[in-house]
Amino acid sequence: MSGRVVVLTGGVGGAKLVLGLQQLLEPANVTAIVNTGDDFTHLGLHVSPDIDTLLYTLSGKSNAAQGWGREGESWNFLDALRSLGGEDWFMLGDGDLALHVLRSMRLARGESLSAITADFARSWGIAIDVLPMSDQLVATHLDTDEGVLPFQRYFVGRRCQPVVRQVMFEGAAQAKPAPGVCEAILADDTTAILIAPSNPYLSVDPIFAVPGIRDALLAARAPVVAVSPIVGGDAVKGPTAKLMRELGSVVTPQAVAAHYGDVLDGMLVDERDARVNLGIASVHVDTLMTSLDDRVRVAQAALALAAGIR
């Protein structure tokens, strides 16, 4: 496929798809728009988990076994912190700290998150455009049976155990798309826009919540194709299925397609899920991405579906 491919992404599943695209396409022709609703301040440091997961994955530095964090990480800082009675519920490895310290230092000087992210990517030889969804802070909060919890307290601190009633994105109404985000979506040379198999509520909805991004997707000339995060009626990992049930949805690709609504032109559905009419173009394939070959195969199938729609 020639032209630019834009992918909306968050979490480990999203990073896998972008890695597959990196193998198939000229990296300079790929733009990843990354969820930053997970960003938070911890121990005085600005942490951007989804951006960092993608940077680690594309640069070959990620921990392959767990899918997040750095390979060969050490924990001397955390051990020292714990010995002093510091908060240790969120794991900060020694190598991981470099990103957070540099990012926090540069943000304090008034630099933008998008400029800092671009520099990090360049330093690690990543040619893909990695764009945060916004340079302004958008914070995901969840209204649960334990009260309102910031995303990381829910996801890491409480391991997704509380029952969720509502997902909210504080600051979204005042935020603006980061430079290049809407431009990539609307560019004449963009031939496909993919929504990664990320959590629709926690990774994709924060991107949609930034004013202007959903409108750009609706106005885009390129087809918008989602890769379903559902495999055989369940989620591969994470709280997607649990969250869908708690918010009153059934755990099916149809429900995900309905959630995204008129933004979607097509969906890649796992072969283990029922073949039903989604009201949009769809193709069933094996969407599990265990190996690098799997990631390439799923990326290729998503691009083929987009090309067929186009």
C-alpha positions, -999 to +999 in steps of 0.1 A: +000+000+000+013+034-009+006+066+010+003+073+047-013+051+072-026+066+105-032+044+135-050+053+167-034+033+195-029+027+232-016-001+254+002-033+245-023-045+218-019-012+200+019-013+201+018-048+186-002-036+156+021-005+150+051-028+152+035-050+124+029-018+103+066-009+108+076-041+092+053-037+062+056+000+053+082+027+051+082+039+087+081+075+075+047+067+060+032+057+094+017+081+120+007+067+154-017+089+174-013+077+210-037+078+240-024+101+268-054+097+291-033+073+311-006+100+318-002+110+354+023+125+378+040+100+401+067+110+426+068+143+409+075+128+375+053+129+344+047+094+333+032+086+298+027+048+298+011+043+264+037+065+247+065+047+264+051+013+256+051+022+220+086+037+220+100+006+238+082-017+213+093+001+181+129+005+193+132-032+203+137-023+240+104-037+254+101-066+277+088-093+254+074-115+281+052-089+298+046-066+268+054-034+288+085-020+304+121-024+294+139-057+287+166-063+313+152-037+337+167-033+372+149-020+403+175-004+426+156+029+427+123+011+437+141-009+464+156+022+478+123+040+477+105+012+494+131+012+522+123+048+529+085+041+530+078+056+496+049+046+474+058+014+455+024+005+440+035+018+406+066+001+392+093+025+381+124+007+368+159+022+367+160+025+329+124+036+327+132+066+350+153+081+323+122+089+301+102+102+330+130+124+344+139+139+310+102+144+301+094+161+334+124+183+332+116+195+297+078+199+304+088+221+333+108+243+309+077+248+288+084+223+260+055+204+245+048+167+250+047+162+212+082+178+207+097+158+236+082+125+223+095+132+188+130+137+202+128+105+222+117+086+191+145+101+170+171+093+196+161+056+194+160+055+156+122+053+153+112+068+120+074+064+126+057+097+136+047+091+172+021+118+182+004+122+216-033+129+211-029+162+228-002+184+244-027+193+271-034+171+301-064+148+296-069+125+326-090+094+326-110+088+357-134+060+365-165+063+387-165+030+406-181+013+435-151+025+455-156+061+444-139+080+416-104+066+408-077+081+386-069+056+358-036+043+372-051+038+407-078+017+391-056-001+366-024-007+386-032+001+422-065-018+423-058-042+394-091-033+377-111-049+405-136-021+413-169-022+394-170+007+369-201+028+364-187+055+341-155+066+324-146+103+324-119+123+307-110+154+328-096+182+308-107+169+274-131+197+267-103+222+270-077+202+251-066+205+215-052+179+192-014+178+192+002+194+161+001+170+132-028+148+145-057+162+125-034+170+096-024+133+093-060+121+095-071+146+068-040+145+046-046+138+009-019+111+009-034+092+039-048+059+025-059+041+056-068+050+092-067+021+116-080+018+152-058-006+170-073-035+191-069-013+222-094-009+249-123+011+233-133+028+266-099+034+281-075+038+251-096+049+221-123+070+237-098+094+253-085+102+218-121+107+205-128+130+235-102+156+223-123+181+204-116+180+167-103+145+164-136+127+159-147+154+134-115+149+115-121+111+113-156+117+100-143+141+074-114+119+064-112+107+028-093+075+039-114+046+053-114+041+090-109+004+099-109-010+135-092-042+146-116-058+170-102-062+206-125-092+211-113-127+204-138-155+207-162-135+229-136-123+253-106-099+256-071-112+251-059-094+282-068-064+304-102-052+316-119-047+282-145-075+286-151-068+323-156-031+316-180-037+287-202-059+309-202-034+337-211-006+314-241-026+301-226-039+269-223-074+255-188-086+247-189-089+209-174-072+179-208-059+170-209-040+204-175-025+197-185-014+162-217+001+176-196+019+202-174+035+176-205+044+155-203+063+123-166+068+125-161+033+113-160+021+077-148-014+084-137-039+111-113-067+112-130-094+133-114-125+149-121-158+131-134-172+164-163-147+166-197-152+149-201-140+114-229-114+117-238-083+097-220-054+114-235-029+090-200-021+077-174-039+057-158-067+077-133-096+073-127-125+097-091-135+103-070-148+132-063-115+151-042-130+179-007-113+178+016-136+197+047-135+174+061-108+151+048-127+121+013-125+137+016-088+141+026-084+105-002-106+093-029-087+112-015-054+100-016-067+065-052-079+068-063-045+082-046-026+053-061-050+028-096-044+042-090-006+040-078-009+004-109-029-005-131-002+010-112+026-006 
